[in-house]
Amino acid sequence: MRAIQFAGVRDVRQVEVPKPTIGAGQALVKVAAAGVCQTDIHVRKSAEQMIPDGTILGHEIAGEIVDIADGFPHFSPGSQVIVHPVWSCGVCRMCIAGQENACRNTGNRLHPAPTPGVSVNGGMADYVAVNASALVPADGLDPAFAAVLADAGLVPYHSIRATLDLLGPGSTAVVIGIGGLGQFAVALLRELTAAQIIALDIRDASLAAVREKVNHALRSDDPEVAAKVLAVTGGYGADVVLDLVGNNQTLALSGAVVAPYGAIRVPGLSDGVFSFETSQTSVSLPWGASLTRPYSGNHQDLHDLVALARTGRITANLSRYSFDDGLQAFDDLEAGKIFGRAVIVLADSAS
């Protein structure tokens, strides 16, 4: 079958590999669409090895079940599904508590549970073998849209859901980074909260994509941007800041605009460093503010997100590529040409 594979440091290529077979507890999925994420770009461009040689990329996966092991009566061949990207054990105390993204038995303190396209083979291929427990029903959804729900939608949904108690009437939410995840964040904040929304990005085109959906769209590289955000909030700051970039500049900006007892959530992975002081005159954070590194989302998050997607009230700006043009999607995303989410569509997958 066809696949896009990490062949080694700075070497991602299209290859032919054997079609996978399934074992106990697994399902074979014929891939309909696979999203392309900044994580894939980091994997390809890094001078250090980030994932095992030979790994097939793709952690945003939607497709059709071809075969499934016994013990999963609610799924059958032909079912349309999304693959949850955290393959947790399902039996540890964290999983039982609904925190599968913090599974105790399949990772360790610094490494999460197996993730398709990162630590096990992913969905940029005609077929993928997955843990059947990771399947989420997706019948009726456009597969390209369904695929990106597994990360571009799931990551901001998880962070927003965890901070809903802060986002009542009169509150403010700031979203830093209006790419694929940021556009989902804006849509989700509009649907789930009463907060006024401030969008921040360094690209005018990204801001233009959400300008009609937010209260304020500001350049994050404006030297006065923090002052402008504070002015909008009467000097008090934002109740929630969602930093989807995570570099030095955005982390400092998050601290400069968050309100007392507000929350900063940083899914962004751009190697940023945050300075934390504990003095009486601390300038990095006001009293009571929290800073958290959320990871992905749990199964309930993805099921909820699919239910919301079925209502038609959230959409995504998708750039679709054929499998043959899949590496062009990598190039375009790395070059900043994608103002939304890139998706490889495998409608012509081999049977």
N, C-alpha and C positions, 0 to 999 in steps of 0.2 A: 504494500500500500504506500501512498504518498505521505510524507511527513516533513515537518520543519524541525530540525534537530540541532541541539547544541553539540557541535563536534569537538569543541575545545575552546580555549581562551580566544576571544574575538573571532570566533568561527561559528556562525549559524548558517545552515545551508538546507536546501531542499534535497531530500533523499528518498530512496525506496527502501522500506524495511518490511519485515514479515508482519502480517496481520496478527494482532494479539489474540491469545486465547484466555479464557476466564477460569478462575479457580473458585473454591468455596467462598460464598459471600460476595461474589462479584457479578457485574453485569457488563456485557459488551454493548457499547453505544456506537451507532453510526453517526458520525459528527455532521451536523448541519451547518454550524457556525462556531467560530472561535474568536474571541476578542483578542486584541493586541494591546498590551498594557505597558506603562513606563517601566515596570519590573522587567519585561522582556527586553526592553532597550538597555537597561542597566546590565542585564546578563550578557548581552552581545558586546557592549562597549567596554566592560570592565577589564582592566589589565590583570585582575586576580580572578581565579576560578571561583565562581559563585554557586554552580550546580554541577552534578556529576556529568562527565563526558557521556554522550549518547542519549541524554535526556531529550525527549520530545517536548517542545514548549507548548504553552497554552493552558492557562488556569481559568479562563472564562469559556465554558463549554455548554452547548445545547445540541441536542440531537434526538435520535430515535433508538429505543432499545431493540437490539437484534436477538440477544440471548440473555438469560438471567438465571442465577443459581436458585435452587429451591429455598423456600423460607421467606419469600417476598411476594405474597399473594396479591398485593395491591398494584403490582406492576406486571406487565406482560410484553412480549414482543410487539412492537408497533407503538408503544406508549411514547409520547413526546416528553422529554425531561430536560432539566437543568442539573448540572453536577455541582453540588456544594464543594467549595475548594478546601475545606478543612476535614480531613479524613480521620476523625477522632475514634476513640475506642468505644464510646457509648456506654461504658459501665463504671468508670471512675466517678468519684464524688463530684468533680467539676462537670462532667458530662451529664450526670443525673440532675444536677442543678441547672441545666440549660446553658452551661458555659463550655460548649464543645470546643470553642476557640482557645480554651486554656486547658485542654486535655492533659491529664497527669501521666498517662501511660504510653503515649506515642511520640512524645518529643522530650525536651528537657527544659531547663530554666530559660535558655536563650534560643531554643529552636522549637518551632511549633510542630503540630501533627503533620503527617505527610500531606503534601500539596501537589496536585497535578501540575505538570509543567515546571516544577521547581525541584522537588525531591523524588517524584515518580513521573512516569510518562504522562504527558498532557494531551490536549485536544486539538493541536494543530496537525491533524492527521485524518485519514479517512475513517479510522476506527480508534476507540480508546477503551481499555479495560478499566473499570472503576469499581470502588466499593459500592455495592448496591445500597447500603445505608446512607450514602451521600446523595441519592437521587431525590429530586423534587419535581412533582408533576408540573408540566408546562404546556399542556394541550391548549391549542387556540392562540398561542402567542407566536408572533413572528420570531423564528429561531435566532435571527441576528440580534434582535432586541432582547430576547430571552437570555442569550449568552452573556451579554454585558451586565445583566442583573447580578451575576454571580460575584462580581468584584466592584465594578464602577458604581453599581447601585447598592450593593450590600455594605460596602465600607462606610459611606456616609449615612446610610440608614441606621447602622449599628450605633454610630456616634450620636446621631440626633435622638434616637430612641432613649439612649442613656441619659440625655440631658433635657428631656421633655418637661421635667418639673421646673426648669428655669426659663421656659419659653412660652409663658403665658402672655395675656394682653399687656401691652406696654413694654415688652422685652425687645431686645435687639440681638440678632445673630449676625456674625461676620463670617463670610466664607472667603478664604485666601486660596487662590488658584482655581480659575474657572475653566478647567479642561473637562475631560469626560466625567470625573468624579464630582467636580465642582458644579457642573450643570445639573447632575442628579441631585446634589445637595440643595441647590436652589429650589428645584421642583418639589423635593420632599419637605423642605421647610415651609413652602407655600401650602402644601396639602395637610401637613400634620400639626402646624403651630400657628399662633397668632402673632409671631414676632415680626418686627420690621427687619428687612434683610439688606445687608450691605455686602456687595460683591467687590473683591479686590483682585486685580491681576495686572501683570506688566504689559499685556497685549490688548490693544484696542479692539481687535476682532473678537477676542474672548469675551470682553465686557459687552460688546454689541450683541452677542448671542443671548445674553440674559437681561439686557437693559430694561426691557419692558416687563420683566418679571420680578424686579427687585426695587427697593426704595431708593437705593443709591448704588452707583457703579463708579468706582474710583481706581485710579492707577496706583498700584501698590508701591511703585518706585518713586512716587511723588514725595519729596522731602517733608511735605506738610500733611501726609496722609493720616498719620496718627492723630494730629490735631483736628483734622476734619471729621474723623470718626468720633472723637470725643465731643466735638461740637454738636454732632447729630444727636448724641445721647445726653446732652446737657452737662457734659463734663464727667459723667459717672462711669461710662465705659459700656462695653458689650457684655451681655449675660453669658453668651456662648461664642467662642471663636473656634472655627473649624479650619485648621491649617493643613491643607492638602498638598503643600509643597515641602515644608520641613527643612528649609535651609537656615543659615544663620540670620539672614535678614527677616525672614517671615516669622521665625521664632521670637526675635526681639520685638517685632511689630505686634505679635500676639500678646506678649506681656505688656506692651505699652497701651493697649486698648481694652484689655479685659477688665470687667467691673470687679469690685470687692465681692468675694464669694461667687464669682463667675467661674466658668469652666473653659479651659483650653483643651481641645482634643487634636492630636497631631498624628494622623495616619501617614502624612507625607514622609518620604524616605530619602531626603536629599542631603544627608550627612550633616545636618545642622547641629550646633551646640548651643544650649541654653544656659545662661549664667543665672544662678540662683543664690540670692543673698538672704541672710537671716537677721540683718541689722534693723534697727528701729526706722531707718530711713531707706529701706530697700527700694530700688528702682525697677527691679525685674518683674515683681508681682505685687499687687495690692493685697491687703490682709484677706485671708480666706480663699483666695483664688487657687484653683487646682490645675495641674498639668498632667495629662494622661496620654500614653501611647496605646491606642486601641488597635486590636488586630482583627481584621476581617469582620466576621459576624457569626452568630450562632444559627442553628437550623430554624428556630422560630423566626428570626429576622428575615431569612430568605423566603420562607413560606408567606410571611406577611407581605413582603415586597412583591411577590408574584401575585398575591390577591389584589394588591393595589394596582399593579400593572394591568390586570385584567379589566379594571374599571375604565381604562383609557385616560386616566387623569395625570399620568406621568408619561413622558416620552423621552427619547434620546436623539441627539444629533449624531447619526451614524455615517461613517465613510466606509463603504463596502468594497472589498477586494476579492477577486477570485483567488483560488489557491495558487495558480501560476504567478500571480502578482503579489503573493504574500510577503515576500521580502521587501517589495516596494512599500508596503504598509509600514514596515519597520523604518525604512528610510524616511518616509514622510512624517511619521510621528517624531522621530529624532530631530528632524529639521524644523519642527514646529509648524507643520502645514496642516495638522489635524486640529480642528476646533470642535472637539467632541470625542467620539470613540471610534477607533478603527476596528473593523471586523472582517475576518477572512470567512467567506461564505463557500461552503463545500457542497453546493447543490448538485454538482456533477460527481459526487463521490462514487467510487467503484463499488459494485455490488459484490 
